[in-house]
Amino acid sequence: MELAGHPDGGLTDVPRHRLASETARLIGERRPSRILVFDPGCVTGHRDHQLATSAAQFAAGQAGVAVLG
């Protein structure tokens, strides 16, 4: 897991495209076969979890990497 310096509760201040770009960079560096994200409903309801999941799904889709929730 990598937090990329974002404080807990602070992802609402980060544009989605930036989160997706950061995730895409990590995908390029680490070449995972799949990415684990929160379930679509984000069981906790935490906005950071929802935003991180959305960005990861987008970046993974662009890279052709499977997403598991």
PDB file of N, H, CA, C and O in Angstrom:
ATOM      1  N   MET A   1       0.844  -1.162   0.000  1.00  0.00           N
ATOM      2  CA  MET A   1       0.000   0.000   0.000  1.00  0.00           C
ATOM      3  C   MET A   1       0.899   1.238   0.000  1.00  0.00           C
ATOM      4  O   MET A   1       1.967   1.256   0.611  1.00  0.00           O
ATOM      5  N   GLU A   2       0.439   2.253  -0.693  1.00  0.00           N
ATOM      6  H   GLU A   2      -0.429   2.239  -1.190  1.00  0.00           H
ATOM      7  CA  GLU A   2       1.178   3.510  -0.721  1.00  0.00           C
ATOM      8  C   GLU A   2       0.199   4.653  -0.518  1.00  0.00           C
ATOM      9  O   GLU A   2      -0.836   4.703  -1.182  1.00  0.00           O
ATOM     10  N   LEU A   3       0.507   5.564   0.381  1.00  0.00           N
ATOM     11  H   LEU A   3       1.348   5.524   0.921  1.00  0.00           H
ATOM     12  CA  LEU A   3      -0.382   6.678   0.685  1.00  0.00           C
ATOM     13  C   LEU A   3      -0.064   7.922  -0.135  1.00  0.00           C
ATOM     14  O   LEU A   3      -0.891   8.829  -0.223  1.00  0.00           O
ATOM     15  N   ALA A   4       1.097   7.976  -0.722  1.00  0.00           N
ATOM     16  H   ALA A   4       1.769   7.238  -0.650  1.00  0.00           H
ATOM     17  CA  ALA A   4       1.502   9.081  -1.592  1.00  0.00           C
ATOM     18  C   ALA A   4       1.429  10.445  -0.903  1.00  0.00           C
ATOM     19  O   ALA A   4       1.245  11.472  -1.557  1.00  0.00           O
ATOM     20  N   GLY A   5       1.574  10.441   0.420  1.00  0.00           N
ATOM     21  H   GLY A   5       1.723   9.607   0.950  1.00  0.00           H
ATOM     22  CA  GLY A   5       1.626  11.702   1.146  1.00  0.00           C
ATOM     23  C   GLY A   5       0.299  12.393   1.363  1.00  0.00           C
ATOM     24  O   GLY A   5       0.272  13.524   1.848  1.00  0.00           O
ATOM     25  N   HIS A   6      -0.797  11.750   1.020  1.00  0.00           N
ATOM     26  H   HIS A   6      -0.775  10.831   0.626  1.00  0.00           H
ATOM     27  CA  HIS A   6      -2.103  12.363   1.230  1.00  0.00           C
ATOM     28  C   HIS A   6      -2.576  12.078   2.656  1.00  0.00           C
ATOM     29  O   HIS A   6      -2.545  10.930   3.099  1.00  0.00           O
ATOM     30  N   PRO A   7      -3.012  13.113   3.378  1.00  0.00           N
ATOM     31  CA  PRO A   7      -3.474  12.894   4.748  1.00  0.00           C
ATOM     32  C   PRO A   7      -4.825  12.189   4.766  1.00  0.00           C
ATOM     33  O   PRO A   7      -5.614  12.319   3.831  1.00  0.00           O
ATOM     34  N   ASP A   8      -5.083  11.449   5.828  1.00  0.00           N
ATOM     35  H   ASP A   8      -4.442  11.344   6.588  1.00  0.00           H
ATOM     36  CA  ASP A   8      -6.363  10.791   5.998  1.00  0.00           C
ATOM     37  C   ASP A   8      -7.473  11.834   5.949  1.00  0.00           C
ATOM     38  O   ASP A   8      -7.413  12.854   6.636  1.00  0.00           O
ATOM     39  N   GLY A   9      -8.474  11.569   5.140  1.00  0.00           N
ATOM     40  H   GLY A   9      -8.523  10.741   4.582  1.00  0.00           H
ATOM     41  CA  GLY A   9      -9.583  12.501   4.999  1.00  0.00           C
ATOM     42  C   GLY A   9      -9.320  13.629   4.020  1.00  0.00           C
ATOM     43  O   GLY A   9     -10.161  14.513   3.861  1.00  0.00           O
ATOM     44  N   GLY A  10      -8.157  13.615   3.352  1.00  0.00           N
ATOM     45  H   GLY A  10      -7.474  12.897   3.481  1.00  0.00           H
ATOM     46  CA  GLY A  10      -7.780  14.719   2.479  1.00  0.00           C
ATOM     47  C   GLY A  10      -7.953  14.481   0.992  1.00  0.00           C
ATOM     48  O   GLY A  10      -7.623  15.360   0.196  1.00  0.00           O
ATOM     49  N   LEU A  11      -8.458  13.323   0.588  1.00  0.00           N
ATOM     50  H   LEU A  11      -8.726  12.609   1.235  1.00  0.00           H
ATOM     51  CA  LEU A  11      -8.552  13.048  -0.844  1.00  0.00           C
ATOM     52  C   LEU A  11      -9.610  13.885  -1.551  1.00  0.00           C
ATOM     53  O   LEU A  11      -9.555  14.037  -2.771  1.00  0.00           O
ATOM     54  N   THR A  12     -10.558  14.423  -0.819  1.00  0.00           N
ATOM     55  H   THR A  12     -10.602  14.300   0.172  1.00  0.00           H
ATOM     56  CA  THR A  12     -11.556  15.277  -1.469  1.00  0.00           C
ATOM     57  C   THR A  12     -10.923  16.548  -2.030  1.00  0.00           C
ATOM     58  O   THR A  12     -11.513  17.218  -2.877  1.00  0.00           O
ATOM     59  N   ASP A  13      -9.729  16.873  -1.558  1.00  0.00           N
ATOM     60  H   ASP A  13      -9.250  16.328  -0.870  1.00  0.00           H
ATOM     61  CA  ASP A  13      -9.021  18.056  -2.052  1.00  0.00           C
ATOM     62  C   ASP A  13      -8.104  17.742  -3.238  1.00  0.00           C
ATOM     63  O   ASP A  13      -7.480  18.644  -3.797  1.00  0.00           O
ATOM     64  N   VAL A  14      -8.023  16.465  -3.619  1.00  0.00           N
ATOM     65  H   VAL A  14      -8.529  15.732  -3.165  1.00  0.00           H
ATOM     66  CA  VAL A  14      -7.136  16.042  -4.704  1.00  0.00           C
ATOM     67  C   VAL A  14      -7.987  15.708  -5.927  1.00  0.00           C
ATOM     68  O   VAL A  14      -8.903  14.892  -5.826  1.00  0.00           O
ATOM     69  N   PRO A  15      -7.706  16.316  -7.076  1.00  0.00           N
ATOM     70  CA  PRO A  15      -8.481  16.000  -8.279  1.00  0.00           C
ATOM     71  C   PRO A  15      -8.371  14.513  -8.643  1.00  0.00           C
ATOM     72  O   PRO A  15      -7.308  13.906  -8.515  1.00  0.00           O
ATOM     73  N   ARG A  16      -9.483  13.950  -9.093  1.00  0.00           N
ATOM     74  H   ARG A  16     -10.346  14.444  -9.196  1.00  0.00           H
ATOM     75  CA  ARG A  16      -9.526  12.526  -9.447  1.00  0.00           C
ATOM     76  C   ARG A  16      -8.450  12.172 -10.470  1.00  0.00           C
ATOM     77  O   ARG A  16      -7.824  11.116 -10.372  1.00  0.00           O
ATOM     78  N   HIS A  17      -8.231  13.052 -11.453  1.00  0.00           N
ATOM     79  H   HIS A  17      -8.739  13.910 -11.532  1.00  0.00           H
ATOM     80  CA  HIS A  17      -7.224  12.744 -12.471  1.00  0.00           C
ATOM     81  C   HIS A  17      -5.821  12.643 -11.857  1.00  0.00           C
ATOM     82  O   HIS A  17      -4.986  11.874 -12.336  1.00  0.00           O
ATOM     83  N   ARG A  18      -5.568  13.408 -10.813  1.00  0.00           N
ATOM     84  H   ARG A  18      -6.246  14.032 -10.424  1.00  0.00           H
ATOM     85  CA  ARG A  18      -4.254  13.311 -10.144  1.00  0.00           C
ATOM     86  C   ARG A  18      -4.125  11.982  -9.416  1.00  0.00           C
ATOM     87  O   ARG A  18      -3.083  11.331  -9.485  1.00  0.00           O
ATOM     88  N   LEU A  19      -5.190  11.577  -8.714  1.00  0.00           N
ATOM     89  H   LEU A  19      -6.037  12.107  -8.658  1.00  0.00           H
ATOM     90  CA  LEU A  19      -5.162  10.274  -8.036  1.00  0.00           C
ATOM     91  C   LEU A  19      -4.981   9.142  -9.036  1.00  0.00           C
ATOM     92  O   LEU A  19      -4.212   8.210  -8.801  1.00  0.00           O
ATOM     93  N   ALA A  20      -5.696   9.229 -10.155  1.00  0.00           N
ATOM     94  H   ALA A  20      -6.320   9.986 -10.346  1.00  0.00           H
ATOM     95  CA  ALA A  20      -5.575   8.200 -11.190  1.00  0.00           C
ATOM     96  C   ALA A  20      -4.168   8.191 -11.784  1.00  0.00           C
ATOM     97  O   ALA A  20      -3.617   7.127 -12.063  1.00  0.00           O
ATOM     98  N   SER A  21      -3.591   9.370 -11.977  1.00  0.00           N
ATOM     99  H   SER A  21      -4.038  10.235 -11.750  1.00  0.00           H
ATOM    100  CA  SER A  21      -2.233   9.468 -12.508  1.00  0.00           C
ATOM    101  C   SER A  21      -1.211   8.853 -11.556  1.00  0.00           C
ATOM    102  O   SER A  21      -0.295   8.152 -11.984  1.00  0.00           O
ATOM    103  N   GLU A  22      -1.376   9.120 -10.266  1.00  0.00           N
ATOM    104  H   GLU A  22      -2.121   9.690  -9.918  1.00  0.00           H
ATOM    105  CA  GLU A  22      -0.473   8.538  -9.271  1.00  0.00           C
ATOM    106  C   GLU A  22      -0.605   7.012  -9.256  1.00  0.00           C
ATOM    107  O   GLU A  22       0.388   6.294  -9.140  1.00  0.00           O
ATOM    108  N   THR A  23      -1.834   6.534  -9.374  1.00  0.00           N
ATOM    109  H   THR A  23      -2.641   7.117  -9.469  1.00  0.00           H
ATOM    110  CA  THR A  23      -2.063   5.089  -9.407  1.00  0.00           C
ATOM    111  C   THR A  23      -1.478   4.483 -10.678  1.00  0.00           C
ATOM    112  O   THR A  23      -0.877   3.410 -10.637  1.00  0.00           O
ATOM    113  N   ALA A  24      -1.650   5.163 -11.798  1.00  0.00           N
ATOM    114  H   ALA A  24      -2.138   6.035 -11.831  1.00  0.00           H
ATOM    115  CA  ALA A  24      -1.094   4.674 -13.061  1.00  0.00           C
ATOM    116  C   ALA A  24       0.436   4.579 -12.990  1.00  0.00           C
ATOM    117  O   ALA A  24       1.037   3.646 -13.524  1.00  0.00           O
ATOM    118  N   ARG A  25       1.045   5.551 -12.327  1.00  0.00           N
ATOM    119  H   ARG A  25       0.557   6.308 -11.894  1.00  0.00           H
ATOM    120  CA  ARG A  25       2.506   5.508 -12.169  1.00  0.00           C
ATOM    121  C   ARG A  25       2.919   4.263 -11.397  1.00  0.00           C
ATOM    122  O   ARG A  25       3.863   3.573 -11.778  1.00  0.00           O
ATOM    123  N   LEU A  26       2.206   3.980 -10.310  1.00  0.00           N
ATOM    124  H   LEU A  26       1.439   4.541 -10.000  1.00  0.00           H
ATOM    125  CA  LEU A  26       2.521   2.795  -9.507  1.00  0.00           C
ATOM    126  C   LEU A  26       2.289   1.504 -10.297  1.00  0.00           C
ATOM    127  O   LEU A  26       3.063   0.555 -10.184  1.00  0.00           O
ATOM    128  N   ILE A  27       1.233   1.476 -11.087  1.00  0.00           N
ATOM    129  H   ILE A  27       0.604   2.247 -11.179  1.00  0.00           H
ATOM    130  CA  ILE A  27       0.975   0.306 -11.931  1.00  0.00           C
ATOM    131  C   ILE A  27       2.138   0.109 -12.897  1.00  0.00           C
ATOM    132  O   ILE A  27       2.601  -1.014 -13.097  1.00  0.00           O
ATOM    133  N   GLY A  28       2.607   1.198 -13.492  1.00  0.00           N
ATOM    134  H   GLY A  28       2.230   2.110 -13.330  1.00  0.00           H
ATOM    135  CA  GLY A  28       3.725   1.114 -14.428  1.00  0.00           C
ATOM    136  C   GLY A  28       5.010   0.642 -13.775  1.00  0.00           C
ATOM    137  O   GLY A  28       5.785  -0.103 -14.374  1.00  0.00           O
ATOM    138  N   GLU A  29       5.233   1.080 -12.544  1.00  0.00           N
ATOM    139  H   GLU A  29       4.603   1.685 -12.057  1.00  0.00           H
ATOM    140  CA  GLU A  29       6.451   0.690 -11.825  1.00  0.00           C
ATOM    141  C   GLU A  29       6.403  -0.752 -11.326  1.00  0.00           C
ATOM    142  O   GLU A  29       7.392  -1.480 -11.406  1.00  0.00           O
ATOM    143  N   ARG A  30       5.264  -1.147 -10.821  1.00  0.00           N
ATOM    144  H   ARG A  30       4.460  -0.555 -10.756  1.00  0.00           H
ATOM    145  CA  ARG A  30       5.169  -2.447 -10.130  1.00  0.00           C
ATOM    146  C   ARG A  30       4.566  -3.557 -10.967  1.00  0.00           C
ATOM    147  O   ARG A  30       4.715  -4.732 -10.631  1.00  0.00           O
ATOM    148  N   ARG A  31       3.896  -3.212 -12.038  1.00  0.00           N
ATOM    149  H   ARG A  31       3.775  -2.258 -12.311  1.00  0.00           H
ATOM    150  CA  ARG A  31       3.312  -4.178 -12.971  1.00  0.00           C
ATOM    151  C   ARG A  31       2.481  -5.271 -12.279  1.00  0.00           C
ATOM    152  O   ARG A  31       2.761  -6.457 -12.456  1.00  0.00           O
ATOM    153  N   PRO A  32       1.466  -4.887 -11.497  1.00  0.00           N
ATOM    154  CA  PRO A  32       0.647  -5.897 -10.826  1.00  0.00           C
ATOM    155  C   PRO A  32      -0.253  -6.627 -11.834  1.00  0.00           C
ATOM    156  O   PRO A  32      -0.578  -6.087 -12.892  1.00  0.00           O
ATOM    157  N   SER A  33      -0.642  -7.829 -11.500  1.00  0.00           N
ATOM    158  H   SER A  33      -0.378  -8.267 -10.641  1.00  0.00           H
ATOM    159  CA  SER A  33      -1.583  -8.560 -12.349  1.00  0.00           C
ATOM    160  C   SER A  33      -3.018  -8.197 -11.988  1.00  0.00           C
ATOM    161  O   SER A  33      -3.937  -8.410 -12.779  1.00  0.00           O
ATOM    162  N   ARG A  34      -3.206  -7.646 -10.789  1.00  0.00           N
ATOM    163  H   ARG A  34      -2.460  -7.473 -10.146  1.00  0.00           H
ATOM    164  CA  ARG A  34      -4.525  -7.200 -10.334  1.00  0.00           C
ATOM    165  C   ARG A  34      -4.359  -6.168  -9.227  1.00  0.00           C
ATOM    166  O   ARG A  34      -3.304  -6.067  -8.600  1.00  0.00           O
ATOM    167  N   ILE A  35      -5.420  -5.409  -9.004  1.00  0.00           N
ATOM    168  H   ILE A  35      -6.276  -5.492  -9.514  1.00  0.00           H
ATOM    169  CA  ILE A  35      -5.421  -4.387  -7.963  1.00  0.00           C
ATOM    170  C   ILE A  35      -6.624  -4.660  -7.059  1.00  0.00           C
ATOM    171  O   ILE A  35      -7.728  -4.917  -7.539  1.00  0.00           O
ATOM    172  N   LEU A  36      -6.401  -4.603  -5.766  1.00  0.00           N
ATOM    173  H   LEU A  36      -5.504  -4.394  -5.375  1.00  0.00           H
ATOM    174  CA  LEU A  36      -7.466  -4.786  -4.787  1.00  0.00           C
ATOM    175  C   LEU A  36      -7.988  -3.417  -4.356  1.00  0.00           C
ATOM    176  O   LEU A  36      -7.224  -2.557  -3.917  1.00  0.00           O
ATOM    177  N   VAL A  37      -9.295  -3.231  -4.487  1.00  0.00           N
ATOM    178  H   VAL A  37      -9.916  -3.930  -4.843  1.00  0.00           H
ATOM    179  CA  VAL A  37      -9.930  -1.966  -4.102  1.00  0.00           C
ATOM    180  C   VAL A  37     -11.094  -2.258  -3.160  1.00  0.00           C
ATOM    181  O   VAL A  37     -11.472  -3.413  -2.964  1.00  0.00           O
ATOM    182  N   PHE A  38     -11.655  -1.207  -2.581  1.00  0.00           N
ATOM    183  H   PHE A  38     -11.348  -0.268  -2.740  1.00  0.00           H
ATOM    184  CA  PHE A  38     -12.859  -1.367  -1.780  1.00  0.00           C
ATOM    185  C   PHE A  38     -14.011  -1.769  -2.685  1.00  0.00           C
ATOM    186  O   PHE A  38     -14.017  -1.430  -3.868  1.00  0.00           O
ATOM    187  N   ASP A  39     -14.987  -2.489  -2.142  1.00  0.00           N
ATOM    188  H   ASP A  39     -14.981  -2.765  -1.180  1.00  0.00           H
ATOM    189  CA  ASP A  39     -16.177  -2.842  -2.915  1.00  0.00           C
ATOM    190  C   ASP A  39     -16.843  -1.569  -3.425  1.00  0.00           C
ATOM    191  O   ASP A  39     -16.689  -0.506  -2.824  1.00  0.00           O
ATOM    192  N   PRO A  40     -17.586  -1.669  -4.538  1.00  0.00           N
ATOM    193  CA  PRO A  40     -18.201  -0.473  -5.128  1.00  0.00           C
ATOM    194  C   PRO A  40     -19.013   0.360  -4.135  1.00  0.00           C
ATOM    195  O   PRO A  40     -19.018   1.587  -4.232  1.00  0.00           O
ATOM    196  N   GLY A  41     -19.688  -0.270  -3.196  1.00  0.00           N
ATOM    197  H   GLY A  41     -19.683  -1.267  -3.117  1.00  0.00           H
ATOM    198  CA  GLY A  41     -20.463   0.478  -2.213  1.00  0.00           C
ATOM    199  C   GLY A  41     -19.609   1.057  -1.109  1.00  0.00           C
ATOM    200  O   GLY A  41     -20.106   1.804  -0.266  1.00  0.00           O
ATOM    201  N   CYS A  42     -18.343   0.728  -1.102  1.00  0.00           N
ATOM    202  H   CYS A  42     -17.939   0.121  -1.786  1.00  0.00           H
ATOM    203  CA  CYS A  42     -17.402   1.199  -0.080  1.00  0.00           C
ATOM    204  C   CYS A  42     -18.013   1.047   1.300  1.00  0.00           C
ATOM    205  O   CYS A  42     -18.464   2.012   1.918  1.00  0.00           O
ATOM    206  N   VAL A  43     -18.013  -0.165   1.752  1.00  0.00           N
ATOM    207  H   VAL A  43     -17.647  -0.948   1.250  1.00  0.00           H
ATOM    208  CA  VAL A  43     -18.702  -0.584   2.966  1.00  0.00           C
ATOM    209  C   VAL A  43     -18.584   0.400   4.125  1.00  0.00           C
ATOM    210  O   VAL A  43     -19.503   0.504   4.937  1.00  0.00           O
ATOM    211  N   THR A  44     -17.486   1.112   4.213  1.00  0.00           N
ATOM    212  H   THR A  44     -16.740   1.028   3.553  1.00  0.00           H
ATOM    213  CA  THR A  44     -17.305   2.049   5.320  1.00  0.00           C
ATOM    214  C   THR A  44     -17.986   3.385   5.064  1.00  0.00           C
ATOM    215  O   THR A  44     -18.250   4.136   6.003  1.00  0.00           O
ATOM    216  N   GLY A  45     -18.271   3.687   3.805  1.00  0.00           N
ATOM    217  H   GLY A  45     -18.057   3.076   3.043  1.00  0.00           H
ATOM    218  CA  GLY A  45     -18.853   4.974   3.457  1.00  0.00           C
ATOM    219  C   GLY A  45     -17.857   6.120   3.508  1.00  0.00           C
ATOM    220  O   GLY A  45     -18.233   7.278   3.330  1.00  0.00           O
ATOM    221  N   HIS A  46     -16.586   5.806   3.751  1.00  0.00           N
ATOM    222  H   HIS A  46     -16.281   4.865   3.896  1.00  0.00           H
ATOM    223  CA  HIS A  46     -15.536   6.828   3.867  1.00  0.00           C
ATOM    224  C   HIS A  46     -15.260   7.417   2.484  1.00  0.00           C
ATOM    225  O   HIS A  46     -14.968   6.687   1.537  1.00  0.00           O
ATOM    226  N   ARG A  47     -15.353   8.723   2.379  1.00  0.00           N
ATOM    227  H   ARG A  47     -15.590   9.316   3.149  1.00  0.00           H
ATOM    228  CA  ARG A  47     -15.170   9.400   1.087  1.00  0.00           C
ATOM    229  C   ARG A  47     -13.787   9.135   0.495  1.00  0.00           C
ATOM    230  O   ARG A  47     -13.669   9.000  -0.723  1.00  0.00           O
ATOM    231  N   ASP A  48     -12.744   9.058   1.310  1.00  0.00           N
ATOM    232  H   ASP A  48     -12.839   9.168   2.299  1.00  0.00           H
ATOM    233  CA  ASP A  48     -11.410   8.737   0.791  1.00  0.00           C
ATOM    234  C   ASP A  48     -11.413   7.377   0.113  1.00  0.00           C
ATOM    235  O   ASP A  48     -10.803   7.204  -0.943  1.00  0.00           O
ATOM    236  N   HIS A  49     -12.093   6.418   0.712  1.00  0.00           N
ATOM    237  H   HIS A  49     -12.588   6.559   1.569  1.00  0.00           H
ATOM    238  CA  HIS A  49     -12.143   5.072   0.140  1.00  0.00           C
ATOM    239  C   HIS A  49     -12.863   5.089  -1.206  1.00  0.00           C
ATOM    240  O   HIS A  49     -12.443   4.422  -2.151  1.00  0.00           O
ATOM    241  N   GLN A  50     -13.933   5.842  -1.284  1.00  0.00           N
ATOM    242  H   GLN A  50     -14.275   6.384  -0.516  1.00  0.00           H
ATOM    243  CA  GLN A  50     -14.672   5.948  -2.537  1.00  0.00           C
ATOM    244  C   GLN A  50     -13.819   6.590  -3.632  1.00  0.00           C
ATOM    245  O   GLN A  50     -13.799   6.113  -4.766  1.00  0.00           O
ATOM    246  N   LEU A  51     -13.124   7.660  -3.294  1.00  0.00           N
ATOM    247  H   LEU A  51     -13.141   8.048  -2.373  1.00  0.00           H
ATOM    248  CA  LEU A  51     -12.288   8.358  -4.279  1.00  0.00           C
ATOM    249  C   LEU A  51     -11.097   7.516  -4.715  1.00  0.00           C
ATOM    250  O   LEU A  51     -10.773   7.465  -5.901  1.00  0.00           O
ATOM    251  N   ALA A  52     -10.442   6.856  -3.762  1.00  0.00           N
ATOM    252  H   ALA A  52     -10.705   6.898  -2.798  1.00  0.00           H
ATOM    253  CA  ALA A  52      -9.299   6.007  -4.099  1.00  0.00           C
ATOM    254  C   ALA A  52      -9.738   4.846  -4.986  1.00  0.00           C
ATOM    255  O   ALA A  52      -9.038   4.480  -5.930  1.00  0.00           O
ATOM    256  N   THR A  53     -10.897   4.269  -4.680  1.00  0.00           N
ATOM    257  H   THR A  53     -11.466   4.566  -3.913  1.00  0.00           H
ATOM    258  CA  THR A  53     -11.412   3.163  -5.490  1.00  0.00           C
ATOM    259  C   THR A  53     -11.714   3.626  -6.906  1.00  0.00           C
ATOM    260  O   THR A  53     -11.355   2.952  -7.872  1.00  0.00           O
ATOM    261  N   SER A  54     -12.363   4.759  -7.032  1.00  0.00           N
ATOM    262  H   SER A  54     -12.654   5.307  -6.248  1.00  0.00           H
ATOM    263  CA  SER A  54     -12.703   5.287  -8.350  1.00  0.00           C
ATOM    264  C   SER A  54     -11.443   5.549  -9.183  1.00  0.00           C
ATOM    265  O   SER A  54     -11.379   5.177 -10.355  1.00  0.00           O
ATOM    266  N   ALA A  55     -10.462   6.178  -8.581  1.00  0.00           N
ATOM    267  H   ALA A  55     -10.514   6.479  -7.629  1.00  0.00           H
ATOM    268  CA  ALA A  55      -9.213   6.468  -9.298  1.00  0.00           C
ATOM    269  C   ALA A  55      -8.479   5.193  -9.684  1.00  0.00           C
ATOM    270  O   ALA A  55      -7.945   5.092 -10.788  1.00  0.00           O
ATOM    271  N   ALA A  56      -8.448   4.219  -8.781  1.00  0.00           N
ATOM    272  H   ALA A  56      -8.881   4.301  -7.883  1.00  0.00           H
ATOM    273  CA  ALA A  56      -7.763   2.951  -9.065  1.00  0.00           C
ATOM    274  C   ALA A  56      -8.470   2.186 -10.172  1.00  0.00           C
ATOM    275  O   ALA A  56      -7.815   1.602 -11.035  1.00  0.00           O
ATOM    276  N   GLN A  57      -9.792   2.181 -10.157  1.00  0.00           N
ATOM    277  H   GLN A  57     -10.323   2.656  -9.456  1.00  0.00           H
ATOM    278  CA  GLN A  57     -10.533   1.501 -11.215  1.00  0.00           C
ATOM    279  C   GLN A  57     -10.257   2.137 -12.569  1.00  0.00           C
ATOM    280  O   GLN A  57     -10.081   1.433 -13.563  1.00  0.00           O
ATOM    281  N   PHE A  58     -10.220   3.449 -12.611  1.00  0.00           N
ATOM    282  H   PHE A  58     -10.364   4.021 -11.803  1.00  0.00           H
ATOM    283  CA  PHE A  58      -9.932   4.143 -13.859  1.00  0.00           C
ATOM    284  C   PHE A  58      -8.527   3.815 -14.359  1.00  0.00           C
ATOM    285  O   PHE A  58      -8.352   3.443 -15.520  1.00  0.00           O
ATOM    286  N   ALA A  59      -7.531   3.951 -13.492  1.00  0.00           N
ATOM    287  H   ALA A  59      -7.673   4.253 -12.549  1.00  0.00           H
ATOM    288  CA  ALA A  59      -6.142   3.699 -13.889  1.00  0.00           C
ATOM    289  C   ALA A  59      -5.938   2.250 -14.303  1.00  0.00           C
ATOM    290  O   ALA A  59      -5.246   1.970 -15.282  1.00  0.00           O
ATOM    291  N   ALA A  60      -6.540   1.332 -13.560  1.00  0.00           N
ATOM    292  H   ALA A  60      -7.102   1.560 -12.764  1.00  0.00           H
ATOM    293  CA  ALA A  60      -6.409  -0.090 -13.889  1.00  0.00           C
ATOM    294  C   ALA A  60      -7.047  -0.394 -15.232  1.00  0.00           C
ATOM    295  O   ALA A  60      -6.508  -1.170 -16.022  1.00  0.00           O
ATOM    296  N   GLY A  61      -8.197   0.217 -15.491  1.00  0.00           N
ATOM    297  H   GLY A  61      -8.635   0.847 -14.850  1.00  0.00           H
ATOM    298  CA  GLY A  61      -8.862   0.013 -16.785  1.00  0.00           C
ATOM    299  C   GLY A  61      -8.000   0.494 -17.936  1.00  0.00           C
ATOM    300  O   GLY A  61      -7.926  -0.161 -18.976  1.00  0.00           O
ATOM    301  N   GLN A  62      -7.353   1.628 -17.759  1.00  0.00           N
ATOM    302  H   GLN A  62      -7.413   2.160 -16.914  1.00  0.00           H
ATOM    303  CA  GLN A  62      -6.466   2.165 -18.796  1.00  0.00           C
ATOM    304  C   GLN A  62      -5.272   1.258 -19.037  1.00  0.00           C
ATOM    305  O   GLN A  62      -4.786   1.148 -20.163  1.00  0.00           O
ATOM    306  N   ALA A  63      -4.792   0.598 -17.963  1.00  0.00           N
ATOM    307  H   ALA A  63      -5.187   0.687 -17.049  1.00  0.00           H
ATOM    308  CA  ALA A  63      -3.599  -0.261 -18.047  1.00  0.00           C
ATOM    309  C   ALA A  63      -3.944  -1.711 -18.366  1.00  0.00           C
ATOM    310  O   ALA A  63      -3.048  -2.525 -18.594  1.00  0.00           O
ATOM    311  N   GLY A  64      -5.224  -2.039 -18.383  1.00  0.00           N
ATOM    312  H   GLY A  64      -5.952  -1.378 -18.198  1.00  0.00           H
ATOM    313  CA  GLY A  64      -5.617  -3.424 -18.650  1.00  0.00           C
ATOM    314  C   GLY A  64      -5.345  -4.368 -17.487  1.00  0.00           C
ATOM    315  O   GLY A  64      -5.095  -5.557 -17.688  1.00  0.00           O
ATOM    316  N   VAL A  65      -5.395  -3.831 -16.265  1.00  0.00           N
ATOM    317  H   VAL A  65      -5.598  -2.865 -16.102  1.00  0.00           H
ATOM    318  CA  VAL A  65      -5.140  -4.610 -15.066  1.00  0.00           C
ATOM    319  C   VAL A  65      -6.468  -4.951 -14.406  1.00  0.00           C
ATOM    320  O   VAL A  65      -7.341  -4.092 -14.279  1.00  0.00           O
ATOM    321  N   ALA A  66      -6.621  -6.193 -13.989  1.00  0.00           N
ATOM    322  H   ALA A  66      -5.912  -6.891 -14.092  1.00  0.00           H
ATOM    323  CA  ALA A  66      -7.859  -6.630 -13.338  1.00  0.00           C
ATOM    324  C   ALA A  66      -8.032  -5.939 -11.989  1.00  0.00           C
ATOM    325  O   ALA A  66      -7.059  -5.672 -11.284  1.00  0.00           O
ATOM    326  N   VAL A  67      -9.281  -5.655 -11.646  1.00  0.00           N
ATOM    327  H   VAL A  67     -10.071  -5.871 -12.220  1.00  0.00           H
ATOM    328  CA  VAL A  67      -9.606  -5.027 -10.363  1.00  0.00           C
ATOM    329  C   VAL A  67     -10.462  -5.986  -9.565  1.00  0.00           C
ATOM    330  O   VAL A  67     -11.441  -6.537 -10.068  1.00  0.00           O
ATOM    331  N   LEU A  68     -10.078  -6.178  -8.311  1.00  0.00           N
ATOM    332  H   LEU A  68      -9.283  -5.730  -7.903  1.00  0.00           H
ATOM    333  CA  LEU A  68     -10.834  -7.022  -7.393  1.00  0.00           C
ATOM    334  C   LEU A  68     -11.360  -6.162  -6.259  1.00  0.00           C
ATOM    335  O   LEU A  68     -10.631  -5.327  -5.726  1.00  0.00           O
ATOM    336  N   GLY A  69     -12.627  -6.356  -5.883  1.00  0.00           N
ATOM    337  H   GLY A  69     -13.219  -7.035  -6.316  1.00  0.00           H
ATOM    338  CA  GLY A  69     -13.211  -5.583  -4.801  1.00  0.00           C
ATOM    339  C   GLY A  69     -13.495  -6.444  -3.594  1.00  0.00           C
ATOM    340  O   GLY A  69     -13.992  -5.946  -2.584  1.00  0.00           O
TER     341      GLY A  69
END
